[in-house]
Structure formats: structure tokens, C-alpha cells
Amino acid sequence: MSKSTQPRISEPAAPPKRRRLDPDTQQLVERLRSARTANEMAVIVGLKPIKGRSGPKIAY
């Protein structure tokens, strides 16, 4: 094979730089990460719990 017909190899993309979050946002993220159910997430962000005929629903 000649060089012109070989596939071009490109360098992998650099990972995106992580931004520093302010302490309040960081605390909110940690609380959301530790939530186990959709209703726990809803309470953290200030929404009403999700209810249905057969109990709480997962919708987030």
C-alpha cells in the first residue's frame, strides 16, 4: 500500500477541562449524587414528590 491510501491516524481529543464549582453548587451536586430515588431528587431541587395510584413514580 502506498502512503496516500492508508487511513490517516489522528491524535485523540484532549479531555475537557473541569471547571471549579462554587461551594453551593458543589454541595447541591453531591446531594443529588447521593439521592437514591426520584422523589429524593425532587425534594432536593424543590419539587413536589411524584405520586401515582401505585405509589411514587420514577420520572427523572
N, C-alpha and C positions, 0 to 999 in steps of 0.2 A: 504494500500500500504506500502511496505517496503521502507526504505530509498534508497536502491540501484536502485529502478525502477523509482524514481521521477526525473524529469529533473533537471539538475544542473543549479543553478542560478549564473550568473557571474556578476561582477561589471561592470557598464557602462564604456566605454572607456573615458579617460581623454581628454578634448578638446585640440587641438593642440595649442602650444604656438605661439602667434603672434609676428612676428619679427618686429623690428623697421625699417622703410624705411628711406632712406636718403631723405633730403628735395626735391631734384629734382624729384625723383621717386614719392614721395607723391604728389607733385604738378601735375605730369602727370596723376596719378590715379584719382585725384579729377577732372581734366579737362575731362578725359574720362567718369567719372561717371555723369558729368553734361551735356554731349553731348546728344542731342535728336535724331539725325539721324545718319545713317551710314556715310553720307558724312561729317558730323561734326567730327566724329571719324577719318575718313580718313585724314582730314586736320590736326588734332592734331598729328597723328603719321607720317605725311609727305607723304601720298599717294595722288594720283590724285583722284578727285571726280569720282564716278561711274555714268556713263550716259548710257542711252538707248533710244530707239525710243520713249518711252512714258515717258521720264523724268528720274530722278535719281532712282536708284535701291537700295534696302536694301540687302546687301550681307555679312554683318559682324555679 
